[in-house]
Amino acid sequence: MQEVKTIPHRHNIHAALHVAASQSPATCPRGEYLINYMPEKVHFQKDPLLTDRLIPLPTKPGFVIEIDASKVEEREVLKQV
């Protein structure tokens, strides 16, 4: 059976890294990261994965997304309906 190349992209680099890391390089040789699209998506993150080259795999479990509290101007707890 021949492997089909898969290139995860765009919406969430953290999720794409998980997909790429779980596959062989023959199946998932790279991931697409739209750097011009991402800055507003990662504004509140501490140490966002913005780069124009290689992104190292996280060493911690999960997506490893931390919020930078200094970028949060207002906090309000919303009630669920």
mmCIF file of the N, C-alpha and C atoms, coordinates in Angstrom:
data_MODEL
# 
_entry.id   MODEL 
# 
loop_
_atom_site.group_PDB 
_atom_site.id 
_atom_site.type_symbol 
_atom_site.label_atom_id 
_atom_site.label_alt_id 
_atom_site.label_comp_id 
_atom_site.label_asym_id 
_atom_site.label_entity_id 
_atom_site.label_seq_id 
_atom_site.pdbx_PDB_ins_code 
_atom_site.Cartn_x 
_atom_site.Cartn_y 
_atom_site.Cartn_z 
_atom_site.occupancy 
_atom_site.B_iso_or_equiv 
_atom_site.pdbx_formal_charge 
_atom_site.auth_seq_id 
_atom_site.auth_comp_id 
_atom_site.auth_asym_id 
_atom_site.auth_atom_id 
_atom_site.pdbx_PDB_model_num 
ATOM 1   N N  . MET A 1 1  ? 0.844   -1.187 0.000  1.00 0.00 ? 1  MET A N  1 
ATOM 2   C CA . MET A 1 1  ? 0.000   0.000  0.000  1.00 0.00 ? 1  MET A CA 1 
ATOM 3   C C  . MET A 1 1  ? 0.881   1.238  0.000  1.00 0.00 ? 1  MET A C  1 
ATOM 4   N N  . GLN A 1 2  ? 0.613   2.169  -0.885 1.00 0.00 ? 2  GLN A N  1 
ATOM 5   C CA . GLN A 1 2  ? 1.406   3.385  -0.984 1.00 0.00 ? 2  GLN A CA 1 
ATOM 6   C C  . GLN A 1 2  ? 0.841   4.456  -0.041 1.00 0.00 ? 2  GLN A C  1 
ATOM 7   N N  . GLU A 1 3  ? 1.755   5.173  0.635  1.00 0.00 ? 3  GLU A N  1 
ATOM 8   C CA . GLU A 1 3  ? 1.324   6.235  1.531  1.00 0.00 ? 3  GLU A CA 1 
ATOM 9   C C  . GLU A 1 3  ? 0.948   7.479  0.729  1.00 0.00 ? 3  GLU A C  1 
ATOM 10  N N  . VAL A 1 4  ? -0.074  8.186  1.182  1.00 0.00 ? 4  VAL A N  1 
ATOM 11  C CA . VAL A 1 4  ? -0.502  9.425  0.548  1.00 0.00 ? 4  VAL A CA 1 
ATOM 12  C C  . VAL A 1 4  ? 0.100   10.582 1.340  1.00 0.00 ? 4  VAL A C  1 
ATOM 13  N N  . LYS A 1 5  ? 0.788   11.484 0.648  1.00 0.00 ? 5  LYS A N  1 
ATOM 14  C CA . LYS A 1 5  ? 1.382   12.621 1.340  1.00 0.00 ? 5  LYS A CA 1 
ATOM 15  C C  . LYS A 1 5  ? 0.299   13.530 1.890  1.00 0.00 ? 5  LYS A C  1 
ATOM 16  N N  . THR A 1 6  ? 0.507   13.973 3.123  1.00 0.00 ? 6  THR A N  1 
ATOM 17  C CA . THR A 1 6  ? -0.418  14.863 3.806  1.00 0.00 ? 6  THR A CA 1 
ATOM 18  C C  . THR A 1 6  ? 0.365   16.047 4.340  1.00 0.00 ? 6  THR A C  1 
ATOM 19  N N  . ILE A 1 7  ? -0.126  17.251 4.087  1.00 0.00 ? 7  ILE A N  1 
ATOM 20  C CA . ILE A 1 7  ? 0.547   18.452 4.584  1.00 0.00 ? 7  ILE A CA 1 
ATOM 21  C C  . ILE A 1 7  ? -0.473  19.267 5.382  1.00 0.00 ? 7  ILE A C  1 
ATOM 22  N N  . PRO A 1 8  ? -0.425  19.142 6.729  1.00 0.00 ? 8  PRO A N  1 
ATOM 23  C CA . PRO A 1 8  ? -1.357  19.918 7.546  1.00 0.00 ? 8  PRO A CA 1 
ATOM 24  C C  . PRO A 1 8  ? -1.018  21.405 7.444  1.00 0.00 ? 8  PRO A C  1 
ATOM 25  N N  . HIS A 1 9  ? -2.023  22.252 7.549  1.00 0.00 ? 9  HIS A N  1 
ATOM 26  C CA . HIS A 1 9  ? -1.776  23.674 7.356  1.00 0.00 ? 9  HIS A CA 1 
ATOM 27  C C  . HIS A 1 9  ? -2.784  24.587 8.033  1.00 0.00 ? 9  HIS A C  1 
ATOM 28  N N  . ARG A 1 10 ? -2.400  25.815 8.079  1.00 0.00 ? 10 ARG A N  1 
ATOM 29  C CA . ARG A 1 10 ? -3.148  27.022 8.362  1.00 0.00 ? 10 ARG A CA 1 
ATOM 30  C C  . ARG A 1 10 ? -3.782  27.178 9.733  1.00 0.00 ? 10 ARG A C  1 
ATOM 31  N N  . HIS A 1 11 ? -4.861  26.559 10.020 1.00 0.00 ? 11 HIS A N  1 
ATOM 32  C CA . HIS A 1 11 ? -5.730  26.949 11.116 1.00 0.00 ? 11 HIS A CA 1 
ATOM 33  C C  . HIS A 1 11 ? -5.087  26.882 12.497 1.00 0.00 ? 11 HIS A C  1 
ATOM 34  N N  . ASN A 1 12 ? -4.276  25.912 12.764 1.00 0.00 ? 12 ASN A N  1 
ATOM 35  C CA . ASN A 1 12 ? -3.705  25.779 14.107 1.00 0.00 ? 12 ASN A CA 1 
ATOM 36  C C  . ASN A 1 12 ? -2.389  25.022 14.014 1.00 0.00 ? 12 ASN A C  1 
ATOM 37  N N  . ILE A 1 13 ? -1.304  25.739 14.155 1.00 0.00 ? 13 ILE A N  1 
ATOM 38  C CA . ILE A 1 13 ? 0.005   25.103 14.020 1.00 0.00 ? 13 ILE A CA 1 
ATOM 39  C C  . ILE A 1 13 ? 0.224   24.061 15.109 1.00 0.00 ? 13 ILE A C  1 
ATOM 40  N N  . HIS A 1 14 ? -0.375  24.261 16.278 1.00 0.00 ? 14 HIS A N  1 
ATOM 41  C CA . HIS A 1 14 ? -0.210  23.297 17.363 1.00 0.00 ? 14 HIS A CA 1 
ATOM 42  C C  . HIS A 1 14 ? -0.824  21.945 16.997 1.00 0.00 ? 14 HIS A C  1 
ATOM 43  N N  . ALA A 1 15 ? -2.015  21.981 16.435 1.00 0.00 ? 15 ALA A N  1 
ATOM 44  C CA . ALA A 1 15 ? -2.668  20.741 16.003 1.00 0.00 ? 15 ALA A CA 1 
ATOM 45  C C  . ALA A 1 15 ? -1.910  20.124 14.831 1.00 0.00 ? 15 ALA A C  1 
ATOM 46  N N  . ALA A 1 16 ? -1.424  20.958 13.908 1.00 0.00 ? 16 ALA A N  1 
ATOM 47  C CA . ALA A 1 16 ? -0.673  20.455 12.762 1.00 0.00 ? 16 ALA A CA 1 
ATOM 48  C C  . ALA A 1 16 ? 0.609   19.762 13.210 1.00 0.00 ? 16 ALA A C  1 
ATOM 49  N N  . LEU A 1 17 ? 1.271   20.292 14.245 1.00 0.00 ? 17 LEU A N  1 
ATOM 50  C CA . LEU A 1 17 ? 2.481   19.652 14.763 1.00 0.00 ? 17 LEU A CA 1 
ATOM 51  C C  . LEU A 1 17 ? 2.181   18.257 15.295 1.00 0.00 ? 17 LEU A C  1 
ATOM 52  N N  . HIS A 1 18 ? 1.047   18.096 15.965 1.00 0.00 ? 18 HIS A N  1 
ATOM 53  C CA . HIS A 1 18 ? 0.667   16.783 16.481 1.00 0.00 ? 18 HIS A CA 1 
ATOM 54  C C  . HIS A 1 18 ? 0.443   15.797 15.335 1.00 0.00 ? 18 HIS A C  1 
ATOM 55  N N  . VAL A 1 19 ? -0.213  16.259 14.282 1.00 0.00 ? 19 VAL A N  1 
ATOM 56  C CA . VAL A 1 19 ? -0.447  15.394 13.126 1.00 0.00 ? 19 VAL A CA 1 
ATOM 57  C C  . VAL A 1 19 ? 0.880   15.009 12.487 1.00 0.00 ? 19 VAL A C  1 
ATOM 58  N N  . ALA A 1 20 ? 1.739   16.008 12.241 1.00 0.00 ? 20 ALA A N  1 
ATOM 59  C CA . ALA A 1 20 ? 3.024   15.743 11.586 1.00 0.00 ? 20 ALA A CA 1 
ATOM 60  C C  . ALA A 1 20 ? 3.897   14.802 12.416 1.00 0.00 ? 20 ALA A C  1 
ATOM 61  N N  . ALA A 1 21 ? 3.914   14.991 13.730 1.00 0.00 ? 21 ALA A N  1 
ATOM 62  C CA . ALA A 1 21 ? 4.754   14.164 14.599 1.00 0.00 ? 21 ALA A CA 1 
ATOM 63  C C  . ALA A 1 21 ? 4.256   12.729 14.686 1.00 0.00 ? 21 ALA A C  1 
ATOM 64  N N  . SER A 1 22 ? 2.971   12.523 14.426 1.00 0.00 ? 22 SER A N  1 
ATOM 65  C CA . SER A 1 22 ? 2.416   11.175 14.545 1.00 0.00 ? 22 SER A CA 1 
ATOM 66  C C  . SER A 1 22 ? 2.566   10.349 13.268 1.00 0.00 ? 22 SER A C  1 
ATOM 67  N N  . GLN A 1 23 ? 3.082   10.957 12.216 1.00 0.00 ? 23 GLN A N  1 
ATOM 68  C CA . GLN A 1 23 ? 3.203   10.278 10.930 1.00 0.00 ? 23 GLN A CA 1 
ATOM 69  C C  . GLN A 1 23 ? 4.663   10.141 10.523 1.00 0.00 ? 23 GLN A C  1 
ATOM 70  N N  . SER A 1 24 ? 4.928   9.262  9.586  1.00 0.00 ? 24 SER A N  1 
ATOM 71  C CA . SER A 1 24 ? 6.287   9.138  9.056  1.00 0.00 ? 24 SER A CA 1 
ATOM 72  C C  . SER A 1 24 ? 6.570   10.328 8.142  1.00 0.00 ? 24 SER A C  1 
ATOM 73  N N  . PRO A 1 25 ? 7.848   10.674 7.955  1.00 0.00 ? 25 PRO A N  1 
ATOM 74  C CA . PRO A 1 25 ? 8.183   11.758 7.029  1.00 0.00 ? 25 PRO A CA 1 
ATOM 75  C C  . PRO A 1 25 ? 7.714   11.487 5.600  1.00 0.00 ? 25 PRO A C  1 
ATOM 76  N N  . ALA A 1 26 ? 7.558   10.235 5.230  1.00 0.00 ? 26 ALA A N  1 
ATOM 77  C CA . ALA A 1 26 ? 7.043   9.916  3.901  1.00 0.00 ? 26 ALA A CA 1 
ATOM 78  C C  . ALA A 1 26 ? 5.581   10.331 3.755  1.00 0.00 ? 26 ALA A C  1 
ATOM 79  N N  . THR A 1 27 ? 4.816   10.220 4.827  1.00 0.00 ? 27 THR A N  1 
ATOM 80  C CA . THR A 1 27 ? 3.411   10.596 4.803  1.00 0.00 ? 27 THR A CA 1 
ATOM 81  C C  . THR A 1 27 ? 3.228   12.088 5.021  1.00 0.00 ? 27 THR A C  1 
ATOM 82  N N  . CYS A 1 28 ? 3.972   12.624 5.956  1.00 0.00 ? 28 CYS A N  1 
ATOM 83  C CA . CYS A 1 28 ? 3.805   14.024 6.344  1.00 0.00 ? 28 CYS A CA 1 
ATOM 84  C C  . CYS A 1 28 ? 5.179   14.712 6.311  1.00 0.00 ? 28 CYS A C  1 
ATOM 85  N N  . PRO A 1 29 ? 5.653   15.073 5.122  1.00 0.00 ? 29 PRO A N  1 
ATOM 86  C CA . PRO A 1 29 ? 7.007   15.603 5.002  1.00 0.00 ? 29 PRO A CA 1 
ATOM 87  C C  . PRO A 1 29 ? 7.185   17.009 5.547  1.00 0.00 ? 29 PRO A C  1 
ATOM 88  N N  . ARG A 1 30 ? 6.111   17.758 5.656  1.00 0.00 ? 30 ARG A N  1 
ATOM 89  C CA . ARG A 1 30 ? 6.198   19.138 6.155  1.00 0.00 ? 30 ARG A CA 1 
ATOM 90  C C  . ARG A 1 30 ? 4.808   19.627 6.516  1.00 0.00 ? 30 ARG A C  1 
ATOM 91  N N  . GLY A 1 31 ? 4.760   20.814 7.100  1.00 0.00 ? 31 GLY A N  1 
ATOM 92  C CA . GLY A 1 31 ? 3.491   21.460 7.404  1.00 0.00 ? 31 GLY A CA 1 
ATOM 93  C C  . GLY A 1 31 ? 3.517   22.872 6.860  1.00 0.00 ? 31 GLY A C  1 
ATOM 94  N N  . GLU A 1 32 ? 2.375   23.378 6.485  1.00 0.00 ? 32 GLU A N  1 
ATOM 95  C CA . GLU A 1 32 ? 2.281   24.734 5.966  1.00 0.00 ? 32 GLU A CA 1 
ATOM 96  C C  . GLU A 1 32 ? 1.877   25.654 7.114  1.00 0.00 ? 32 GLU A C  1 
ATOM 97  N N  . TYR A 1 33 ? 2.599   26.735 7.248  1.00 0.00 ? 33 TYR A N  1 
ATOM 98  C CA . TYR A 1 33 ? 2.337   27.688 8.324  1.00 0.00 ? 33 TYR A CA 1 
ATOM 99  C C  . TYR A 1 33 ? 2.213   29.059 7.710  1.00 0.00 ? 33 TYR A C  1 
ATOM 100 N N  . LEU A 1 34 ? 1.027   29.610 7.677  1.00 0.00 ? 34 LEU A N  1 
ATOM 101 C CA . LEU A 1 34 ? 0.789   30.899 7.036  1.00 0.00 ? 34 LEU A CA 1 
ATOM 102 C C  . LEU A 1 34 ? 1.123   32.028 8.007  1.00 0.00 ? 34 LEU A C  1 
ATOM 103 N N  . ILE A 1 35 ? 2.381   32.449 8.012  1.00 0.00 ? 35 ILE A N  1 
ATOM 104 C CA . ILE A 1 35 ? 2.861   33.414 8.993  1.00 0.00 ? 35 ILE A CA 1 
ATOM 105 C C  . ILE A 1 35 ? 2.122   34.751 8.902  1.00 0.00 ? 35 ILE A C  1 
ATOM 106 N N  . ASN A 1 36 ? 1.696   35.151 7.716  1.00 0.00 ? 36 ASN A N  1 
ATOM 107 C CA . ASN A 1 36 ? 0.953   36.409 7.581  1.00 0.00 ? 36 ASN A CA 1 
ATOM 108 C C  . ASN A 1 36 ? -0.457  36.304 8.140  1.00 0.00 ? 36 ASN A C  1 
ATOM 109 N N  . TYR A 1 37 ? -0.964  35.096 8.255  1.00 0.00 ? 37 TYR A N  1 
ATOM 110 C CA . TYR A 1 37 ? -2.324  34.870 8.759  1.00 0.00 ? 37 TYR A CA 1 
ATOM 111 C C  . TYR A 1 37 ? -2.347  34.730 10.272 1.00 0.00 ? 37 TYR A C  1 
ATOM 112 N N  . MET A 1 38 ? -1.259  34.288 10.861 1.00 0.00 ? 38 MET A N  1 
ATOM 113 C CA . MET A 1 38 ? -1.249  33.873 12.254 1.00 0.00 ? 38 MET A CA 1 
ATOM 114 C C  . MET A 1 38 ? -1.055  34.953 13.318 1.00 0.00 ? 38 MET A C  1 
ATOM 115 N N  . PRO A 1 39 ? -0.426  36.102 13.090 1.00 0.00 ? 39 PRO A N  1 
ATOM 116 C CA . PRO A 1 39 ? -0.142  37.012 14.210 1.00 0.00 ? 39 PRO A CA 1 
ATOM 117 C C  . PRO A 1 39 ? -1.353  37.361 15.075 1.00 0.00 ? 39 PRO A C  1 
ATOM 118 N N  . GLU A 1 40 ? -2.491  37.650 14.470 1.00 0.00 ? 40 GLU A N  1 
ATOM 119 C CA . GLU A 1 40 ? -3.667  37.980 15.285 1.00 0.00 ? 40 GLU A CA 1 
ATOM 120 C C  . GLU A 1 40 ? -4.225  36.752 16.002 1.00 0.00 ? 40 GLU A C  1 
ATOM 121 N N  . LYS A 1 41 ? -3.949  35.564 15.491 1.00 0.00 ? 41 LYS A N  1 
ATOM 122 C CA . LYS A 1 41 ? -4.432  34.343 16.127 1.00 0.00 ? 41 LYS A CA 1 
ATOM 123 C C  . LYS A 1 41 ? -3.631  33.986 17.376 1.00 0.00 ? 41 LYS A C  1 
ATOM 124 N N  . VAL A 1 42 ? -2.384  34.472 17.456 1.00 0.00 ? 42 VAL A N  1 
ATOM 125 C CA . VAL A 1 42 ? -1.519  34.105 18.577 1.00 0.00 ? 42 VAL A CA 1 
ATOM 126 C C  . VAL A 1 42 ? -1.177  35.301 19.468 1.00 0.00 ? 42 VAL A C  1 
ATOM 127 N N  . HIS A 1 43 ? -1.889  36.407 19.298 1.00 0.00 ? 43 HIS A N  1 
ATOM 128 C CA . HIS A 1 43 ? -1.571  37.634 20.043 1.00 0.00 ? 43 HIS A CA 1 
ATOM 129 C C  . HIS A 1 43 ? -1.477  37.415 21.549 1.00 0.00 ? 43 HIS A C  1 
ATOM 130 N N  . PHE A 1 44 ? -2.389  36.667 22.127 1.00 0.00 ? 44 PHE A N  1 
ATOM 131 C CA . PHE A 1 44 ? -2.438  36.490 23.575 1.00 0.00 ? 44 PHE A CA 1 
ATOM 132 C C  . PHE A 1 44 ? -1.549  35.356 24.093 1.00 0.00 ? 44 PHE A C  1 
ATOM 133 N N  . GLN A 1 45 ? -0.872  34.662 23.205 1.00 0.00 ? 45 GLN A N  1 
ATOM 134 C CA . GLN A 1 45 ? -0.033  33.539 23.624 1.00 0.00 ? 45 GLN A CA 1 
ATOM 135 C C  . GLN A 1 45 ? 1.324   34.002 24.134 1.00 0.00 ? 45 GLN A C  1 
ATOM 136 N N  . LYS A 1 46 ? 1.784   33.328 25.156 1.00 0.00 ? 46 LYS A N  1 
ATOM 137 C CA . LYS A 1 46 ? 3.149   33.506 25.624 1.00 0.00 ? 46 LYS A CA 1 
ATOM 138 C C  . LYS A 1 46 ? 4.033   32.611 24.752 1.00 0.00 ? 46 LYS A C  1 
ATOM 139 N N  . ASP A 1 47 ? 5.083   33.156 24.196 1.00 0.00 ? 47 ASP A N  1 
ATOM 140 C CA . ASP A 1 47 ? 6.010   32.414 23.325 1.00 0.00 ? 47 ASP A CA 1 
ATOM 141 C C  . ASP A 1 47 ? 5.295   31.725 22.155 1.00 0.00 ? 47 ASP A C  1 
ATOM 142 N N  . PRO A 1 48 ? 4.627   32.504 21.283 1.00 0.00 ? 48 PRO A N  1 
ATOM 143 C CA . PRO A 1 48 ? 3.974   31.878 20.123 1.00 0.00 ? 48 PRO A CA 1 
ATOM 144 C C  . PRO A 1 48 ? 4.994   31.262 19.184 1.00 0.00 ? 48 PRO A C  1 
ATOM 145 N N  . LEU A 1 49 ? 4.564   30.338 18.382 1.00 0.00 ? 49 LEU A N  1 
ATOM 146 C CA . LEU A 1 49 ? 5.445   29.609 17.467 1.00 0.00 ? 49 LEU A CA 1 
ATOM 147 C C  . LEU A 1 49 ? 5.585   30.327 16.123 1.00 0.00 ? 49 LEU A C  1 
ATOM 148 N N  . LEU A 1 50 ? 5.811   31.638 16.141 1.00 0.00 ? 50 LEU A N  1 
ATOM 149 C CA . LEU A 1 50 ? 5.978   32.379 14.895 1.00 0.00 ? 50 LEU A CA 1 
ATOM 150 C C  . LEU A 1 50 ? 7.407   32.234 14.406 1.00 0.00 ? 50 LEU A C  1 
ATOM 151 N N  . THR A 1 51 ? 7.550   31.731 13.226 1.00 0.00 ? 51 THR A N  1 
ATOM 152 C CA . THR A 1 51 ? 8.869   31.543 12.634 1.00 0.00 ? 51 THR A CA 1 
ATOM 153 C C  . THR A 1 51 ? 8.715   31.422 11.136 1.00 0.00 ? 51 THR A C  1 
ATOM 154 N N  . ASP A 1 52 ? 9.817   31.602 10.422 1.00 0.00 ? 52 ASP A N  1 
ATOM 155 C CA . ASP A 1 52 ? 9.747   31.440 8.970  1.00 0.00 ? 52 ASP A CA 1 
ATOM 156 C C  . ASP A 1 52 ? 10.483  30.181 8.523  1.00 0.00 ? 52 ASP A C  1 
ATOM 157 N N  . ARG A 1 53 ? 10.841  29.332 9.447  1.00 0.00 ? 53 ARG A N  1 
ATOM 158 C CA . ARG A 1 53 ? 11.574  28.103 9.118  1.00 0.00 ? 53 ARG A CA 1 
ATOM 159 C C  . ARG A 1 53 ? 11.052  26.909 9.910  1.00 0.00 ? 53 ARG A C  1 
ATOM 160 N N  . LEU A 1 54 ? 11.944  26.189 10.529 1.00 0.00 ? 54 LEU A N  1 
ATOM 161 C CA . LEU A 1 54 ? 11.589  24.981 11.258 1.00 0.00 ? 54 LEU A CA 1 
ATOM 162 C C  . LEU A 1 54 ? 11.003  25.303 12.628 1.00 0.00 ? 54 LEU A C  1 
ATOM 163 N N  . ILE A 1 55 ? 10.013  24.545 13.023 1.00 0.00 ? 55 ILE A N  1 
ATOM 164 C CA . ILE A 1 55 ? 9.395   24.683 14.338 1.00 0.00 ? 55 ILE A CA 1 
ATOM 165 C C  . ILE A 1 55 ? 9.683   23.408 15.113 1.00 0.00 ? 55 ILE A C  1 
ATOM 166 N N  . PRO A 1 56 ? 10.370  23.516 16.245 1.00 0.00 ? 56 PRO A N  1 
ATOM 167 C CA . PRO A 1 56 ? 10.655  22.305 17.018 1.00 0.00 ? 56 PRO A CA 1 
ATOM 168 C C  . PRO A 1 56 ? 9.378   21.748 17.644 1.00 0.00 ? 56 PRO A C  1 
ATOM 169 N N  . LEU A 1 57 ? 9.323   20.445 17.777 1.00 0.00 ? 57 LEU A N  1 
ATOM 170 C CA . LEU A 1 57 ? 8.170   19.828 18.442 1.00 0.00 ? 57 LEU A CA 1 
ATOM 171 C C  . LEU A 1 57 ? 8.198   20.180 19.918 1.00 0.00 ? 57 LEU A C  1 
ATOM 172 N N  . PRO A 1 58 ? 7.033   20.474 20.498 1.00 0.00 ? 58 PRO A N  1 
ATOM 173 C CA . PRO A 1 58 ? 6.985   20.754 21.937 1.00 0.00 ? 58 PRO A CA 1 
ATOM 174 C C  . PRO A 1 58 ? 7.428   19.538 22.747 1.00 0.00 ? 58 PRO A C  1 
ATOM 175 N N  . THR A 1 59 ? 8.030   19.786 23.883 1.00 0.00 ? 59 THR A N  1 
ATOM 176 C CA . THR A 1 59 ? 8.458   18.694 24.754 1.00 0.00 ? 59 THR A CA 1 
ATOM 177 C C  . THR A 1 59 ? 7.457   18.443 25.873 1.00 0.00 ? 59 THR A C  1 
ATOM 178 N N  . LYS A 1 60 ? 6.512   19.357 26.058 1.00 0.00 ? 60 LYS A N  1 
ATOM 179 C CA . LYS A 1 60 ? 5.472   19.189 27.073 1.00 0.00 ? 60 LYS A CA 1 
ATOM 180 C C  . LYS A 1 60 ? 4.244   18.555 26.422 1.00 0.00 ? 60 LYS A C  1 
ATOM 181 N N  . PRO A 1 61 ? 3.377   17.919 27.220 1.00 0.00 ? 61 PRO A N  1 
ATOM 182 C CA . PRO A 1 61 ? 2.177   17.307 26.642 1.00 0.00 ? 61 PRO A CA 1 
ATOM 183 C C  . PRO A 1 61 ? 1.151   18.357 26.197 1.00 0.00 ? 61 PRO A C  1 
ATOM 184 N N  . GLY A 1 62 ? 0.312   17.960 25.284 1.00 0.00 ? 62 GLY A N  1 
ATOM 185 C CA . GLY A 1 62 ? -0.765  18.834 24.831 1.00 0.00 ? 62 GLY A CA 1 
ATOM 186 C C  . GLY A 1 62 ? -0.292  19.868 23.832 1.00 0.00 ? 62 GLY A C  1 
ATOM 187 N N  . PHE A 1 63 ? -1.098  20.906 23.646 1.00 0.00 ? 63 PHE A N  1 
ATOM 188 C CA . PHE A 1 63 ? -0.765  21.953 22.687 1.00 0.00 ? 63 PHE A CA 1 
ATOM 189 C C  . PHE A 1 63 ? 0.224   22.970 23.245 1.00 0.00 ? 63 PHE A C  1 
ATOM 190 N N  . VAL A 1 64 ? 0.428   23.001 24.558 1.00 0.00 ? 64 VAL A N  1 
ATOM 191 C CA . VAL A 1 64 ? 1.399   23.877 25.218 1.00 0.00 ? 64 VAL A CA 1 
ATOM 192 C C  . VAL A 1 64 ? 1.126   25.343 24.871 1.00 0.00 ? 64 VAL A C  1 
ATOM 193 N N  . ILE A 1 65 ? -0.111  25.754 24.979 1.00 0.00 ? 65 ILE A N  1 
ATOM 194 C CA . ILE A 1 65 ? -0.475  27.154 24.743 1.00 0.00 ? 65 ILE A CA 1 
ATOM 195 C C  . ILE A 1 65 ? -0.661  27.816 26.094 1.00 0.00 ? 65 ILE A C  1 
ATOM 196 N N  . GLU A 1 66 ? 0.133   28.856 26.350 1.00 0.00 ? 66 GLU A N  1 
ATOM 197 C CA . GLU A 1 66 ? 0.014   29.613 27.589 1.00 0.00 ? 66 GLU A CA 1 
ATOM 198 C C  . GLU A 1 66 ? -0.404  31.043 27.249 1.00 0.00 ? 66 GLU A C  1 
ATOM 199 N N  . ILE A 1 67 ? -1.271  31.627 28.070 1.00 0.00 ? 67 ILE A N  1 
ATOM 200 C CA . ILE A 1 67 ? -1.735  32.995 27.876 1.00 0.00 ? 67 ILE A CA 1 
ATOM 201 C C  . ILE A 1 67 ? -0.755  33.960 28.535 1.00 0.00 ? 67 ILE A C  1 
ATOM 202 N N  . ASP A 1 68 ? -0.398  35.027 27.812 1.00 0.00 ? 68 ASP A N  1 
ATOM 203 C CA . ASP A 1 68 ? 0.452   36.082 28.348 1.00 0.00 ? 68 ASP A CA 1 
ATOM 204 C C  . ASP A 1 68 ? -0.451  37.086 29.056 1.00 0.00 ? 68 ASP A C  1 
ATOM 205 N N  . ALA A 1 69 ? -0.477  37.058 30.373 1.00 0.00 ? 69 ALA A N  1 
ATOM 206 C CA . ALA A 1 69 ? -1.378  37.903 31.166 1.00 0.00 ? 69 ALA A CA 1 
ATOM 207 C C  . ALA A 1 69 ? -1.141  39.391 30.925 1.00 0.00 ? 69 ALA A C  1 
ATOM 208 N N  . SER A 1 70 ? 0.058   39.780 30.544 1.00 0.00 ? 70 SER A N  1 
ATOM 209 C CA . SER A 1 70 ? 0.342   41.201 30.301 1.00 0.00 ? 70 SER A CA 1 
ATOM 210 C C  . SER A 1 70 ? -0.381  41.733 29.061 1.00 0.00 ? 70 SER A C  1 
ATOM 211 N N  . LYS A 1 71 ? -0.873  40.850 28.201 1.00 0.00 ? 71 LYS A N  1 
ATOM 212 C CA . LYS A 1 71 ? -1.590  41.267 26.998 1.00 0.00 ? 71 LYS A CA 1 
ATOM 213 C C  . LYS A 1 71 ? -3.101  41.285 27.185 1.00 0.00 ? 71 LYS A C  1 
ATOM 214 N N  . VAL A 1 72 ? -3.555  40.876 28.357 1.00 0.00 ? 72 VAL A N  1 
ATOM 215 C CA . VAL A 1 72 ? -4.987  40.842 28.643 1.00 0.00 ? 72 VAL A CA 1 
ATOM 216 C C  . VAL A 1 72 ? -5.356  42.137 29.362 1.00 0.00 ? 72 VAL A C  1 
ATOM 217 N N  . GLU A 1 73 ? -6.193  42.954 28.731 1.00 0.00 ? 73 GLU A N  1 
ATOM 218 C CA . GLU A 1 73 ? -6.561  44.251 29.297 1.00 0.00 ? 73 GLU A CA 1 
ATOM 219 C C  . GLU A 1 73 ? -7.708  44.145 30.292 1.00 0.00 ? 73 GLU A C  1 
ATOM 220 N N  . GLU A 1 74 ? -8.609  43.227 30.066 1.00 0.00 ? 74 GLU A N  1 
ATOM 221 C CA . GLU A 1 74 ? -9.798  43.124 30.907 1.00 0.00 ? 74 GLU A CA 1 
ATOM 222 C C  . GLU A 1 74 ? -10.158 41.659 31.083 1.00 0.00 ? 74 GLU A C  1 
ATOM 223 N N  . ARG A 1 75 ? -10.578 41.327 32.270 1.00 0.00 ? 75 ARG A N  1 
ATOM 224 C CA . ARG A 1 75 ? -11.026 39.959 32.541 1.00 0.00 ? 75 ARG A CA 1 
ATOM 225 C C  . ARG A 1 75 ? -12.465 39.996 32.999 1.00 0.00 ? 75 ARG A C  1 
ATOM 226 N N  . GLU A 1 76 ? -13.274 39.198 32.376 1.00 0.00 ? 76 GLU A N  1 
ATOM 227 C CA . GLU A 1 76 ? -14.683 39.126 32.735 1.00 0.00 ? 76 GLU A CA 1 
ATOM 228 C C  . GLU A 1 76 ? -15.115 37.675 32.604 1.00 0.00 ? 76 GLU A C  1 
ATOM 229 N N  . VAL A 1 77 ? -15.719 37.158 33.652 1.00 0.00 ? 77 VAL A N  1 
ATOM 230 C CA . VAL A 1 77 ? -16.210 35.791 33.619 1.00 0.00 ? 77 VAL A CA 1 
ATOM 231 C C  . VAL A 1 77 ? -17.598 35.809 33.015 1.00 0.00 ? 77 VAL A C  1 
ATOM 232 N N  . LEU A 1 78 ? -17.774 35.098 31.941 1.00 0.00 ? 78 LEU A N  1 
ATOM 233 C CA . LEU A 1 78 ? -19.067 35.039 31.271 1.00 0.00 ? 78 LEU A CA 1 
ATOM 234 C C  . LEU A 1 78 ? -19.868 33.870 31.813 1.00 0.00 ? 78 LEU A C  1 
ATOM 235 N N  . LYS A 1 79 ? -21.138 34.107 32.039 1.00 0.00 ? 79 LYS A N  1 
ATOM 236 C CA . LYS A 1 79 ? -22.024 33.043 32.530 1.00 0.00 ? 79 LYS A CA 1 
ATOM 237 C C  . LYS A 1 79 ? -22.495 32.204 31.346 1.00 0.00 ? 79 LYS A C  1 
ATOM 238 N N  . GLN A 1 80 ? -22.502 30.899 31.563 1.00 0.00 ? 80 GLN A N  1 
ATOM 239 C CA . GLN A 1 80 ? -23.033 30.025 30.521 1.00 0.00 ? 80 GLN A CA 1 
ATOM 240 C C  . GLN A 1 80 ? -24.549 30.044 30.613 1.00 0.00 ? 80 GLN A C  1 
ATOM 241 N N  . VAL A 1 81 ? -25.175 30.010 29.465 1.00 0.00 ? 81 VAL A N  1 
ATOM 242 C CA . VAL A 1 81 ? -26.643 30.048 29.415 1.00 0.00 ? 81 VAL A CA 1 
ATOM 243 C C  . VAL A 1 81 ? -27.171 28.655 29.367 1.00 0.00 ? 81 VAL A C  1 
# 
